[in-house]
Amino acid sequence: MILGRLRSAPEKRVPAAMAMVSTGLLLVVLGVVWGRFGLAGSWGASWNDFARGFLFGLGITLEVAGVVLVMSARRRATKA
């Protein structure tokens, strides 16, 4: 739904993509510091591993999606 709206407004693609990349980086950093600061100390070891892996996976996915969105916007800008 959001990407469909961005298709009709290409000038909004780059800011949306940068927001995705920065959010992804924030989630990856949160996954890195998850174990150091005991963010979920009362959870079991398996739940901590799940949460940390989920943060890493979601962060990397957002970063890749943001880079793909920027590259497609750049390609359309050079064609026009």
PDB file of N, CA, C and O in Angstrom:
ATOM      1  N   MET A   1       0.822  -1.179   0.000  1.00  0.00           N
ATOM      2  CA  MET A   1       0.000   0.000   0.000  1.00  0.00           C
ATOM      3  C   MET A   1       0.877   1.259   0.000  1.00  0.00           C
ATOM      4  O   MET A   1       0.638   2.185  -0.775  1.00  0.00           O
ATOM      5  N   ILE A   2       1.874   1.288   0.856  1.00  0.00           N
ATOM      6  CA  ILE A   2       2.754   2.454   0.902  1.00  0.00           C
ATOM      7  C   ILE A   2       3.576   2.531  -0.371  1.00  0.00           C
ATOM      8  O   ILE A   2       3.751   3.609  -0.938  1.00  0.00           O
ATOM      9  N   LEU A   3       4.085   1.383  -0.826  1.00  0.00           N
ATOM     10  CA  LEU A   3       4.887   1.397  -2.046  1.00  0.00           C
ATOM     11  C   LEU A   3       4.058   1.760  -3.267  1.00  0.00           C
ATOM     12  O   LEU A   3       4.586   2.342  -4.215  1.00  0.00           O
ATOM     13  N   GLY A   4       2.764   1.428  -3.265  1.00  0.00           N
ATOM     14  CA  GLY A   4       1.877   1.831  -4.350  1.00  0.00           C
ATOM     15  C   GLY A   4       1.700   3.344  -4.408  1.00  0.00           C
ATOM     16  O   GLY A   4       1.623   3.931  -5.487  1.00  0.00           O
ATOM     17  N   ARG A   5       1.636   3.962  -3.239  1.00  0.00           N
ATOM     18  CA  ARG A   5       1.528   5.428  -3.205  1.00  0.00           C
ATOM     19  C   ARG A   5       2.834   6.072  -3.648  1.00  0.00           C
ATOM     20  O   ARG A   5       2.830   7.138  -4.263  1.00  0.00           O
ATOM     21  N   LEU A   6       3.945   5.426  -3.336  1.00  0.00           N
ATOM     22  CA  LEU A   6       5.235   5.984  -3.750  1.00  0.00           C
ATOM     23  C   LEU A   6       5.440   5.868  -5.256  1.00  0.00           C
ATOM     24  O   LEU A   6       6.180   6.657  -5.844  1.00  0.00           O
ATOM     25  N   ARG A   7       4.799   4.906  -5.873  1.00  0.00           N
ATOM     26  CA  ARG A   7       4.925   4.754  -7.321  1.00  0.00           C
ATOM     27  C   ARG A   7       4.315   5.945  -8.042  1.00  0.00           C
ATOM     28  O   ARG A   7       4.810   6.362  -9.090  1.00  0.00           O
ATOM     29  N   SER A   8       3.236   6.497  -7.479  1.00  0.00           N
ATOM     30  CA  SER A   8       2.594   7.646  -8.126  1.00  0.00           C
ATOM     31  C   SER A   8       3.277   8.966  -7.765  1.00  0.00           C
ATOM     32  O   SER A   8       3.046   9.975  -8.432  1.00  0.00           O
ATOM     33  N   ALA A   9       4.112   8.979  -6.724  1.00  0.00           N
ATOM     34  CA  ALA A   9       4.829  10.187  -6.317  1.00  0.00           C
ATOM     35  C   ALA A   9       6.316   9.879  -6.184  1.00  0.00           C
ATOM     36  O   ALA A   9       6.794   9.613  -5.081  1.00  0.00           O
ATOM     37  N   PRO A  10       7.056   9.910  -7.297  1.00  0.00           N
ATOM     38  CA  PRO A  10       8.460   9.507  -7.250  1.00  0.00           C
ATOM     39  C   PRO A  10       9.360  10.440  -6.441  1.00  0.00           C
ATOM     40  O   PRO A  10      10.439  10.029  -6.015  1.00  0.00           O
ATOM     41  N   GLU A  11       8.940  11.680  -6.223  1.00  0.00           N
ATOM     42  CA  GLU A  11       9.776  12.598  -5.444  1.00  0.00           C
ATOM     43  C   GLU A  11       9.778  12.240  -3.962  1.00  0.00           C
ATOM     44  O   GLU A  11      10.626  12.724  -3.211  1.00  0.00           O
ATOM     45  N   LYS A  12       8.846  11.404  -3.536  1.00  0.00           N
ATOM     46  CA  LYS A  12       8.795  10.977  -2.143  1.00  0.00           C
ATOM     47  C   LYS A  12       9.508   9.650  -1.912  1.00  0.00           C
ATOM     48  O   LYS A  12       9.560   9.176  -0.777  1.00  0.00           O
ATOM     49  N   ARG A  13      10.051   9.046  -2.946  1.00  0.00           N
ATOM     50  CA  ARG A  13      10.704   7.747  -2.809  1.00  0.00           C
ATOM     51  C   ARG A  13      11.983   7.817  -2.000  1.00  0.00           C
ATOM     52  O   ARG A  13      12.205   6.983  -1.123  1.00  0.00           O
ATOM     53  N   VAL A  14      12.812   8.780  -2.276  1.00  0.00           N
ATOM     54  CA  VAL A  14      14.112   8.852  -1.612  1.00  0.00           C
ATOM     55  C   VAL A  14      13.959   9.108  -0.104  1.00  0.00           C
ATOM     56  O   VAL A  14      14.618   8.420   0.675  1.00  0.00           O
ATOM     57  N   PRO A  15      13.137  10.050   0.345  1.00  0.00           N
ATOM     58  CA  PRO A  15      12.978  10.198   1.794  1.00  0.00           C
ATOM     59  C   PRO A  15      12.397   8.956   2.479  1.00  0.00           C
ATOM     60  O   PRO A  15      12.798   8.610   3.590  1.00  0.00           O
ATOM     61  N   ALA A  16      11.457   8.293   1.813  1.00  0.00           N
ATOM     62  CA  ALA A  16      10.885   7.071   2.386  1.00  0.00           C
ATOM     63  C   ALA A  16      11.934   5.965   2.452  1.00  0.00           C
ATOM     64  O   ALA A  16      11.984   5.212   3.424  1.00  0.00           O
ATOM     65  N   ALA A  17      12.763   5.868   1.430  1.00  0.00           N
ATOM     66  CA  ALA A  17      13.811   4.856   1.422  1.00  0.00           C
ATOM     67  C   ALA A  17      14.856   5.138   2.495  1.00  0.00           C
ATOM     68  O   ALA A  17      15.331   4.211   3.150  1.00  0.00           O
ATOM     69  N   MET A  18      15.213   6.380   2.679  1.00  0.00           N
ATOM     70  CA  MET A  18      16.189   6.714   3.721  1.00  0.00           C
ATOM     71  C   MET A  18      15.614   6.455   5.115  1.00  0.00           C
ATOM     72  O   MET A  18      16.343   6.075   6.030  1.00  0.00           O
ATOM     73  N   ALA A  19      14.309   6.662   5.272  1.00  0.00           N
ATOM     74  CA  ALA A  19      13.667   6.335   6.550  1.00  0.00           C
ATOM     75  C   ALA A  19      13.711   4.826   6.796  1.00  0.00           C
ATOM     76  O   ALA A  19      13.917   4.384   7.926  1.00  0.00           O
ATOM     77  N   MET A  20      13.518   4.041   5.739  1.00  0.00           N
ATOM     78  CA  MET A  20      13.596   2.588   5.876  1.00  0.00           C
ATOM     79  C   MET A  20      15.009   2.146   6.240  1.00  0.00           C
ATOM     80  O   MET A  20      15.188   1.279   7.095  1.00  0.00           O
ATOM     81  N   VAL A  21      16.002   2.731   5.600  1.00  0.00           N
ATOM     82  CA  VAL A  21      17.393   2.357   5.879  1.00  0.00           C
ATOM     83  C   VAL A  21      17.777   2.746   7.303  1.00  0.00           C
ATOM     84  O   VAL A  21      18.405   1.957   8.010  1.00  0.00           O
ATOM     85  N   SER A  22      17.409   3.941   7.728  1.00  0.00           N
ATOM     86  CA  SER A  22      17.779   4.365   9.082  1.00  0.00           C
ATOM     87  C   SER A  22      17.039   3.555  10.148  1.00  0.00           C
ATOM     88  O   SER A  22      17.609   3.265  11.199  1.00  0.00           O
ATOM     89  N   THR A  23      15.798   3.192   9.900  1.00  0.00           N
ATOM     90  CA  THR A  23      15.071   2.338  10.832  1.00  0.00           C
ATOM     91  C   THR A  23      15.692   0.947  10.887  1.00  0.00           C
ATOM     92  O   THR A  23      15.796   0.346  11.957  1.00  0.00           O
ATOM     93  N   GLY A  24      16.101   0.442   9.730  1.00  0.00           N
ATOM     94  CA  GLY A  24      16.774  -0.848   9.696  1.00  0.00           C
ATOM     95  C   GLY A  24      18.084  -0.835  10.461  1.00  0.00           C
ATOM     96  O   GLY A  24      18.394  -1.781  11.186  1.00  0.00           O
ATOM     97  N   LEU A  25      18.852   0.231  10.303  1.00  0.00           N
ATOM     98  CA  LEU A  25      20.104   0.345  11.056  1.00  0.00           C
ATOM     99  C   LEU A  25      19.845   0.425  12.555  1.00  0.00           C
ATOM    100  O   LEU A  25      20.586  -0.158  13.347  1.00  0.00           O
ATOM    101  N   LEU A  26      18.807   1.137  12.941  1.00  0.00           N
ATOM    102  CA  LEU A  26      18.449   1.229  14.356  1.00  0.00           C
ATOM    103  C   LEU A  26      18.085  -0.142  14.919  1.00  0.00           C
ATOM    104  O   LEU A  26      18.477  -0.473  16.038  1.00  0.00           O
ATOM    105  N   LEU A  27      17.346  -0.936  14.160  1.00  0.00           N
ATOM    106  CA  LEU A  27      16.976  -2.265  14.621  1.00  0.00           C
ATOM    107  C   LEU A  27      18.184  -3.191  14.708  1.00  0.00           C
ATOM    108  O   LEU A  27      18.264  -4.010  15.623  1.00  0.00           O
ATOM    109  N   VAL A  28      19.119  -3.077  13.780  1.00  0.00           N
ATOM    110  CA  VAL A  28      20.330  -3.893  13.844  1.00  0.00           C
ATOM    111  C   VAL A  28      21.163  -3.512  15.063  1.00  0.00           C
ATOM    112  O   VAL A  28      21.684  -4.388  15.752  1.00  0.00           O
ATOM    113  N   VAL A  29      21.294  -2.231  15.333  1.00  0.00           N
ATOM    114  CA  VAL A  29      22.042  -1.791  16.519  1.00  0.00           C
ATOM    115  C   VAL A  29      21.344  -2.274  17.792  1.00  0.00           C
ATOM    116  O   VAL A  29      22.009  -2.689  18.742  1.00  0.00           O
ATOM    117  N   LEU A  30      20.029  -2.224  17.817  1.00  0.00           N
ATOM    118  CA  LEU A  30      19.290  -2.720  18.971  1.00  0.00           C
ATOM    119  C   LEU A  30      19.516  -4.222  19.151  1.00  0.00           C
ATOM    120  O   LEU A  30      19.615  -4.704  20.280  1.00  0.00           O
ATOM    121  N   GLY A  31      19.596  -4.952  18.054  1.00  0.00           N
ATOM    122  CA  GLY A  31      19.894  -6.378  18.137  1.00  0.00           C
ATOM    123  C   GLY A  31      21.293  -6.646  18.651  1.00  0.00           C
ATOM    124  O   GLY A  31      21.512  -7.627  19.362  1.00  0.00           O
ATOM    125  N   VAL A  32      22.244  -5.793  18.306  1.00  0.00           N
ATOM    126  CA  VAL A  32      23.618  -5.964  18.774  1.00  0.00           C
ATOM    127  C   VAL A  32      23.713  -5.717  20.279  1.00  0.00           C
ATOM    128  O   VAL A  32      24.377  -6.474  20.989  1.00  0.00           O
ATOM    129  N   VAL A  33      23.061  -4.673  20.767  1.00  0.00           N
ATOM    130  CA  VAL A  33      23.166  -4.340  22.184  1.00  0.00           C
ATOM    131  C   VAL A  33      22.157  -5.091  23.049  1.00  0.00           C
ATOM    132  O   VAL A  33      22.129  -4.897  24.264  1.00  0.00           O
ATOM    133  N   TRP A  34      21.343  -5.933  22.457  1.00  0.00           N
ATOM    134  CA  TRP A  34      20.297  -6.651  23.181  1.00  0.00           C
ATOM    135  C   TRP A  34      20.867  -7.435  24.363  1.00  0.00           C
ATOM    136  O   TRP A  34      20.323  -7.360  25.465  1.00  0.00           O
ATOM    137  N   GLY A  35      21.923  -8.164  24.161  1.00  0.00           N
ATOM    138  CA  GLY A  35      22.479  -8.995  25.215  1.00  0.00           C
ATOM    139  C   GLY A  35      23.328  -8.246  26.223  1.00  0.00           C
ATOM    140  O   GLY A  35      23.466  -8.691  27.362  1.00  0.00           O
ATOM    141  N   ARG A  36      23.888  -7.138  25.835  1.00  0.00           N
ATOM    142  CA  ARG A  36      24.788  -6.403  26.722  1.00  0.00           C
ATOM    143  C   ARG A  36      24.072  -5.677  27.847  1.00  0.00           C
ATOM    144  O   ARG A  36      24.608  -5.577  28.951  1.00  0.00           O
ATOM    145  N   PHE A  37      22.901  -5.181  27.600  1.00  0.00           N
ATOM    146  CA  PHE A  37      22.204  -4.375  28.586  1.00  0.00           C
ATOM    147  C   PHE A  37      21.031  -5.092  29.233  1.00  0.00           C
ATOM    148  O   PHE A  37      20.311  -4.494  30.033  1.00  0.00           O
ATOM    149  N   GLY A  38      20.827  -6.351  28.906  1.00  0.00           N
ATOM    150  CA  GLY A  38      19.751  -7.113  29.531  1.00  0.00           C
ATOM    151  C   GLY A  38      18.386  -6.514  29.285  1.00  0.00           C
ATOM    152  O   GLY A  38      17.612  -6.326  30.223  1.00  0.00           O
ATOM    153  N   LEU A  39      18.081  -6.213  28.040  1.00  0.00           N
ATOM    154  CA  LEU A  39      16.812  -5.562  27.728  1.00  0.00           C
ATOM    155  C   LEU A  39      15.614  -6.448  28.053  1.00  0.00           C
ATOM    156  O   LEU A  39      14.524  -5.944  28.324  1.00  0.00           O
ATOM    157  N   ALA A  40      15.807  -7.741  28.027  1.00  0.00           N
ATOM    158  CA  ALA A  40      14.725  -8.673  28.366  1.00  0.00           C
ATOM    159  C   ALA A  40      15.294  -9.751  29.280  1.00  0.00           C
ATOM    160  O   ALA A  40      15.294 -10.932  28.931  1.00  0.00           O
ATOM    161  N   GLY A  41      15.770  -9.350  30.433  1.00  0.00           N
ATOM    162  CA  GLY A  41      16.443 -10.268  31.340  1.00  0.00           C
ATOM    163  C   GLY A  41      15.548 -11.349  31.914  1.00  0.00           C
ATOM    164  O   GLY A  41      16.038 -12.423  32.261  1.00  0.00           O
ATOM    165  N   SER A  42      14.267 -11.103  32.024  1.00  0.00           N
ATOM    166  CA  SER A  42      13.379 -12.096  32.624  1.00  0.00           C
ATOM    167  C   SER A  42      12.910 -13.145  31.619  1.00  0.00           C
ATOM    168  O   SER A  42      12.307 -14.140  32.020  1.00  0.00           O
ATOM    169  N   TRP A  43      13.166 -12.952  30.340  1.00  0.00           N
ATOM    170  CA  TRP A  43      12.786 -13.927  29.331  1.00  0.00           C
ATOM    171  C   TRP A  43      13.744 -15.091  29.385  1.00  0.00           C
ATOM    172  O   TRP A  43      14.835 -14.977  29.943  1.00  0.00           O
ATOM    173  N   GLY A  44      13.357 -16.187  28.823  1.00  0.00           N
ATOM    174  CA  GLY A  44      14.245 -17.340  28.725  1.00  0.00           C
ATOM    175  C   GLY A  44      15.270 -17.131  27.625  1.00  0.00           C
ATOM    176  O   GLY A  44      15.174 -16.189  26.838  1.00  0.00           O
ATOM    177  N   ALA A  45      16.259 -18.028  27.580  1.00  0.00           N
ATOM    178  CA  ALA A  45      17.327 -17.893  26.579  1.00  0.00           C
ATOM    179  C   ALA A  45      16.790 -18.026  25.158  1.00  0.00           C
ATOM    180  O   ALA A  45      17.245 -17.324  24.254  1.00  0.00           O
ATOM    181  N   SER A  46      15.826 -18.920  24.955  1.00  0.00           N
ATOM    182  CA  SER A  46      15.306 -19.103  23.600  1.00  0.00           C
ATOM    183  C   SER A  46      14.511 -17.885  23.133  1.00  0.00           C
ATOM    184  O   SER A  46      14.570 -17.534  21.955  1.00  0.00           O
ATOM    185  N   TRP A  47      13.768 -17.234  24.030  1.00  0.00           N
ATOM    186  CA  TRP A  47      13.025 -16.035  23.641  1.00  0.00           C
ATOM    187  C   TRP A  47      13.966 -14.871  23.356  1.00  0.00           C
ATOM    188  O   TRP A  47      13.716 -14.071  22.455  1.00  0.00           O
ATOM    189  N   ASN A  48      15.046 -14.779  24.124  1.00  0.00           N
ATOM    190  CA  ASN A  48      16.039 -13.735  23.842  1.00  0.00           C
ATOM    191  C   ASN A  48      16.672 -13.944  22.476  1.00  0.00           C
ATOM    192  O   ASN A  48      16.858 -12.990  21.720  1.00  0.00           O
ATOM    193  N   ASP A  49      17.004 -15.194  22.158  1.00  0.00           N
ATOM    194  CA  ASP A  49      17.571 -15.490  20.840  1.00  0.00           C
ATOM    195  C   ASP A  49      16.578 -15.183  19.728  1.00  0.00           C
ATOM    196  O   ASP A  49      16.951 -14.649  18.683  1.00  0.00           O
ATOM    197  N   PHE A  50      15.308 -15.523  19.958  1.00  0.00           N
ATOM    198  CA  PHE A  50      14.279 -15.231  18.960  1.00  0.00           C
ATOM    199  C   PHE A  50      14.145 -13.730  18.725  1.00  0.00           C
ATOM    200  O   PHE A  50      14.117 -13.276  17.582  1.00  0.00           O
ATOM    201  N   ALA A  51      14.063 -12.961  19.813  1.00  0.00           N
ATOM    202  CA  ALA A  51      13.885 -11.510  19.688  1.00  0.00           C
ATOM    203  C   ALA A  51      15.088 -10.872  18.999  1.00  0.00           C
ATOM    204  O   ALA A  51      14.936  -9.990  18.154  1.00  0.00           O
ATOM    205  N   ARG A  52      16.273 -11.323  19.366  1.00  0.00           N
ATOM    206  CA  ARG A  52      17.481 -10.763  18.750  1.00  0.00           C
ATOM    207  C   ARG A  52      17.546 -11.108  17.265  1.00  0.00           C
ATOM    208  O   ARG A  52      17.866 -10.250  16.442  1.00  0.00           O
ATOM    209  N   GLY A  53      17.247 -12.346  16.921  1.00  0.00           N
ATOM    210  CA  GLY A  53      17.230 -12.748  15.510  1.00  0.00           C
ATOM    211  C   GLY A  53      16.160 -12.027  14.716  1.00  0.00           C
ATOM    212  O   GLY A  53      16.374 -11.666  13.559  1.00  0.00           O
ATOM    213  N   PHE A  54      15.006 -11.814  15.335  1.00  0.00           N
ATOM    214  CA  PHE A  54      13.934 -11.088  14.665  1.00  0.00           C
ATOM    215  C   PHE A  54      14.347  -9.654  14.385  1.00  0.00           C
ATOM    216  O   PHE A  54      14.070  -9.129  13.306  1.00  0.00           O
ATOM    217  N   LEU A  55      15.008  -9.012  15.346  1.00  0.00           N
ATOM    218  CA  LEU A  55      15.480  -7.642  15.138  1.00  0.00           C
ATOM    219  C   LEU A  55      16.499  -7.579  14.011  1.00  0.00           C
ATOM    220  O   LEU A  55      16.438  -6.692  13.160  1.00  0.00           O
ATOM    221  N   PHE A  56      17.444  -8.531  14.006  1.00  0.00           N
ATOM    222  CA  PHE A  56      18.425  -8.573  12.925  1.00  0.00           C
ATOM    223  C   PHE A  56      17.747  -8.778  11.571  1.00  0.00           C
ATOM    224  O   PHE A  56      18.051  -8.073  10.609  1.00  0.00           O
ATOM    225  N   GLY A  57      16.843  -9.730  11.498  1.00  0.00           N
ATOM    226  CA  GLY A  57      16.174 -10.029  10.230  1.00  0.00           C
ATOM    227  C   GLY A  57      15.339  -8.878   9.716  1.00  0.00           C
ATOM    228  O   GLY A  57      15.396  -8.543   8.533  1.00  0.00           O
ATOM    229  N   LEU A  58      14.567  -8.273  10.595  1.00  0.00           N
ATOM    230  CA  LEU A  58      13.726  -7.146  10.183  1.00  0.00           C
ATOM    231  C   LEU A  58      14.582  -5.943   9.793  1.00  0.00           C
ATOM    232  O   LEU A  58      14.271  -5.245   8.828  1.00  0.00           O
ATOM    233  N   GLY A  59      15.651  -5.703  10.534  1.00  0.00           N
ATOM    234  CA  GLY A  59      16.535  -4.580  10.217  1.00  0.00           C
ATOM    235  C   GLY A  59      17.206  -4.744   8.867  1.00  0.00           C
ATOM    236  O   GLY A  59      17.249  -3.803   8.075  1.00  0.00           O
ATOM    237  N   ILE A  60      17.728  -5.926   8.600  1.00  0.00           N
ATOM    238  CA  ILE A  60      18.398  -6.169   7.319  1.00  0.00           C
ATOM    239  C   ILE A  60      17.397  -6.093   6.177  1.00  0.00           C
ATOM    240  O   ILE A  60      17.715  -5.574   5.107  1.00  0.00           O
ATOM    241  N   THR A  61      16.188  -6.605   6.394  1.00  0.00           N
ATOM    242  CA  THR A  61      15.158  -6.535   5.355  1.00  0.00           C
ATOM    243  C   THR A  61      14.792  -5.090   5.033  1.00  0.00           C
ATOM    244  O   THR A  61      14.643  -4.742   3.862  1.00  0.00           O
ATOM    245  N   LEU A  62      14.645  -4.247   6.047  1.00  0.00           N
ATOM    246  CA  LEU A  62      14.334  -2.842   5.806  1.00  0.00           C
ATOM    247  C   LEU A  62      15.475  -2.130   5.084  1.00  0.00           C
ATOM    248  O   LEU A  62      15.236  -1.292   4.215  1.00  0.00           O
ATOM    249  N   GLU A  63      16.708  -2.461   5.441  1.00  0.00           N
ATOM    250  CA  GLU A  63      17.845  -1.836   4.769  1.00  0.00           C
ATOM    251  C   GLU A  63      17.895  -2.212   3.292  1.00  0.00           C
ATOM    252  O   GLU A  63      18.094  -1.350   2.437  1.00  0.00           O
ATOM    253  N   VAL A  64      17.716  -3.485   2.994  1.00  0.00           N
ATOM    254  CA  VAL A  64      17.757  -3.930   1.593  1.00  0.00           C
ATOM    255  C   VAL A  64      16.597  -3.321   0.806  1.00  0.00           C
ATOM    256  O   VAL A  64      16.782  -2.888  -0.332  1.00  0.00           O
ATOM    257  N   ALA A  65      15.408  -3.283   1.401  1.00  0.00           N
ATOM    258  CA  ALA A  65      14.256  -2.687   0.713  1.00  0.00           C
ATOM    259  C   ALA A  65      14.481  -1.203   0.452  1.00  0.00           C
ATOM    260  O   ALA A  65      14.108  -0.694  -0.605  1.00  0.00           O
ATOM    261  N   GLY A  66      15.089  -0.507   1.408  1.00  0.00           N
ATOM    262  CA  GLY A  66      15.383   0.912   1.204  1.00  0.00           C
ATOM    263  C   GLY A  66      16.388   1.145   0.095  1.00  0.00           C
ATOM    264  O   GLY A  66      16.236   2.072  -0.699  1.00  0.00           O
ATOM    265  N   VAL A  67      17.417   0.308   0.034  1.00  0.00           N
ATOM    266  CA  VAL A  67      18.422   0.448  -1.024  1.00  0.00           C
ATOM    267  C   VAL A  67      17.811   0.145  -2.388  1.00  0.00           C
ATOM    268  O   VAL A  67      18.113   0.832  -3.364  1.00  0.00           O
ATOM    269  N   VAL A  68      16.964  -0.864  -2.470  1.00  0.00           N
ATOM    270  CA  VAL A  68      16.303  -1.189  -3.740  1.00  0.00           C
ATOM    271  C   VAL A  68      15.393  -0.044  -4.162  1.00  0.00           C
ATOM    272  O   VAL A  68      15.331   0.291  -5.345  1.00  0.00           O
ATOM    273  N   LEU A  69      14.697   0.551  -3.224  1.00  0.00           N
ATOM    274  CA  LEU A  69      13.807   1.672  -3.536  1.00  0.00           C
ATOM    275  C   LEU A  69      14.597   2.885  -4.038  1.00  0.00           C
ATOM    276  O   LEU A  69      14.169   3.552  -4.979  1.00  0.00           O
ATOM    277  N   VAL A  70      15.730   3.170  -3.426  1.00  0.00           N
ATOM    278  CA  VAL A  70      16.569   4.279  -3.876  1.00  0.00           C
ATOM    279  C   VAL A  70      17.124   4.006  -5.266  1.00  0.00           C
ATOM    280  O   VAL A  70      17.157   4.900  -6.111  1.00  0.00           O
ATOM    281  N   MET A  71      17.557   2.777  -5.503  1.00  0.00           N
ATOM    282  CA  MET A  71      18.118   2.445  -6.816  1.00  0.00           C
ATOM    283  C   MET A  71      17.057   2.542  -7.911  1.00  0.00           C
ATOM    284  O   MET A  71      17.354   2.999  -9.015  1.00  0.00           O
ATOM    285  N   SER A  72      15.831   2.120  -7.622  1.00  0.00           N
ATOM    286  CA  SER A  72      14.788   2.237  -8.642  1.00  0.00           C
ATOM    287  C   SER A  72      14.421   3.701  -8.892  1.00  0.00           C
ATOM    288  O   SER A  72      14.132   4.084 -10.025  1.00  0.00           O
ATOM    289  N   ALA A  73      14.432   4.515  -7.837  1.00  0.00           N
ATOM    290  CA  ALA A  73      14.158   5.940  -8.019  1.00  0.00           C
ATOM    291  C   ALA A  73      15.276   6.601  -8.814  1.00  0.00           C
ATOM    292  O   ALA A  73      15.021   7.456  -9.663  1.00  0.00           O
ATOM    293  N   ARG A  74      16.493   6.208  -8.542  1.00  0.00           N
ATOM    294  CA  ARG A  74      17.644   6.762  -9.271  1.00  0.00           C
ATOM    295  C   ARG A  74      17.593   6.367 -10.749  1.00  0.00           C
ATOM    296  O   ARG A  74      17.901   7.175 -11.626  1.00  0.00           O
ATOM    297  N   ARG A  75      17.202   5.118 -11.013  1.00  0.00           N
ATOM    298  CA  ARG A  75      17.115   4.665 -12.399  1.00  0.00           C
ATOM    299  C   ARG A  75      16.036   5.438 -13.155  1.00  0.00           C
ATOM    300  O   ARG A  75      16.235   5.818 -14.309  1.00  0.00           O
ATOM    301  N   ARG A  76      14.896   5.671 -12.508  1.00  0.00           N
ATOM    302  CA  ARG A  76      13.828   6.437 -13.166  1.00  0.00           C
ATOM    303  C   ARG A  76      14.227   7.886 -13.384  1.00  0.00           C
ATOM    304  O   ARG A  76      13.835   8.494 -14.380  1.00  0.00           O
ATOM    305  N   ALA A  77      15.004   8.447 -12.461  1.00  0.00           N
ATOM    306  CA  ALA A  77      15.431   9.851 -12.590  1.00  0.00           C
ATOM    307  C   ALA A  77      16.407  10.018 -13.743  1.00  0.00           C
ATOM    308  O   ALA A  77      16.387  11.040 -14.430  1.00  0.00           O
ATOM    309  N   THR A  78      17.264   9.021 -13.963  1.00  0.00           N
ATOM    310  CA  THR A  78      18.236   9.148 -15.058  1.00  0.00           C
ATOM    311  C   THR A  78      17.581   8.898 -16.418  1.00  0.00           C
ATOM    312  O   THR A  78      18.070   9.399 -17.431  1.00  0.00           O
ATOM    313  N   LYS A  79      16.482   8.132 -16.459  1.00  0.00           N
ATOM    314  CA  LYS A  79      15.784   7.900 -17.719  1.00  0.00           C
ATOM    315  C   LYS A  79      15.016   9.139 -18.175  1.00  0.00           C
ATOM    316  O   LYS A  79      14.887   9.397 -19.371  1.00  0.00           O
ATOM    317  N   ALA A  80      14.515   9.891 -17.219  1.00  0.00           N
ATOM    318  CA  ALA A  80      13.676  11.055 -17.566  1.00  0.00           C
ATOM    319  C   ALA A  80      14.489  12.248 -17.965  1.00  0.00           C
ATOM    320  O   ALA A  80      13.930  13.298 -18.284  1.00  0.00           O
TER     321      ALA A  80
END
